Amino acid sequence: MEKGKVELGDLSCASCHTRVMADGTTIKGAQGNFPFDRNFASGIRDDLAHDPENARKFGGPIEMSLYGAPWREDNPQGALLTMPVQETAAVHEGIPPGVMARGGTSPFYPVQVPDIIGVKDRRYLDRTGRTAQRPTPSRATNSGLISRPTIRRH
């Protein structure tokens, strides 16, 4: 970062925890309403239009790396490996703004993006109960657990 230089970025806390109202005002810390999965579906369809072979080759494995449970014999996300790419895009398009598939969930069972207003008084950071609240220095770790899939090795 350079003082006075404006930079563009994404995937900050504000990406998920800012609600844009109909009149254009924003509420910081509220449940966000950016259509993450619809945006993801648009990318899938764009890849399919420009390089269909590549989209078909990597679509399922990418979905499995994000949402799969390979340690389970009855992997609930197994359909993601064999599903046609257009169908995968349709699943993501069906997820409304304010709800998203993220690590530890699935495009079949997405979760609500929580608000973070009053987060200091909460025991868990969201409704999944998988990320316990930690002291302030660990908030970066908390966001890392939320934004990336959890990988377990047995």
MOWOZI-V333792 format. One record per pair of residues at least 12 apart in sequence whose C-alpha atoms are under 8 Angstrom apart, sorted by the first residue. I is the first residue (numbers start at 1). J is the second residue. D is the distance in whole Angstrom. If there is no record, write none. Layout:
BEGIN
I|J|D ; I|J|D
END
This chain:
BEGIN
13|143|8 ; 14|28|7 ; 14|29|7 ; 15|32|7 ; 15|34|7 ; 16|31|7 ; 16|32|5 ; 16|33|7 ; 16|34|7 ; 16|113|7 ; 17|29|5 ; 17|30|5 ; 17|31|5 ; 17|32|5 ; 17|113|8 ; 17|114|7 ; 17|115|6 ; 17|116|7 ; 18|30|5 ; 18|31|6 ; 18|32|5 ; 18|33|7 ; 19|31|6 ; 19|32|4 ; 19|33|5 ; 19|34|8 ; 20|32|7 ; 20|33|7 ; 29|115|6 ; 29|116|5 ; 29|117|5 ; 30|114|7 ; 30|115|4 ; 30|116|6 ; 30|117|6 ; 31|98|6 ; 31|113|6 ; 31|114|5 ; 31|115|4 ; 31|116|7 ; 32|97|8 ; 32|98|5 ; 32|113|6 ; 32|114|8 ; 32|115|7 ; 33|97|5 ; 33|98|4 ; 33|99|8 ; 34|97|5 ; 34|98|6 ; 35|95|8 ; 35|96|6 ; 35|97|4 ; 35|98|7 ; 35|99|8 ; 36|97|7 ; 36|100|7 ; 37|92|5 ; 37|93|6 ; 37|95|6 ; 37|96|8 ; 37|97|8 ; 37|100|6 ; 37|101|7 ; 38|92|6 ; 38|93|4 ; 38|94|7 ; 38|95|7 ; 38|96|8 ; 39|93|8 ; 40|89|8 ; 40|92|7 ; 41|88|8 ; 41|89|5 ; 41|90|7 ; 41|92|6 ; 41|93|6 ; 42|89|7 ; 44|85|8 ; 44|89|6 ; 45|86|7 ; 45|89|7 ; 48|85|8 ; 55|85|7 ; 56|84|8 ; 56|85|6 ; 59|81|8 ; 59|85|6 ; 60|80|5 ; 60|81|4 ; 60|82|7 ; 60|83|7 ; 60|85|8 ; 61|80|8 ; 61|81|6 ; 63|80|6 ; 63|81|8 ; 64|77|7 ; 64|78|8 ; 64|80|7 ; 64|81|7 ; 65|149|8 ; 66|102|7 ; 66|103|6 ; 66|148|8 ; 66|149|6 ; 67|102|7 ; 67|103|6 ; 67|104|6 ; 67|105|6 ; 67|106|5 ; 67|107|8 ; 67|149|7 ; 68|106|8 ; 71|152|8 ; 71|153|8 ; 71|154|7 ; 77|106|7 ; 91|107|7 ; 91|108|7 ; 92|107|6 ; 95|107|8 ; 95|110|7 ; 98|112|6 ; 98|113|5 ; 99|111|5 ; 99|112|4 ; 99|113|5 ; 100|112|6 ; 100|113|7 ; 102|146|7 ; 102|147|7 ; 102|148|7 ; 102|149|7 ; 103|146|7 ; 103|147|6 ; 103|148|5 ; 103|149|4 ; 103|150|6 ; 104|149|6 ; 104|150|6 ; 111|128|8 ; 112|127|8 ; 113|126|8 ; 114|126|6 ; 114|127|8 ; 120|133|8 ; 131|145|7 ; 131|146|8
END
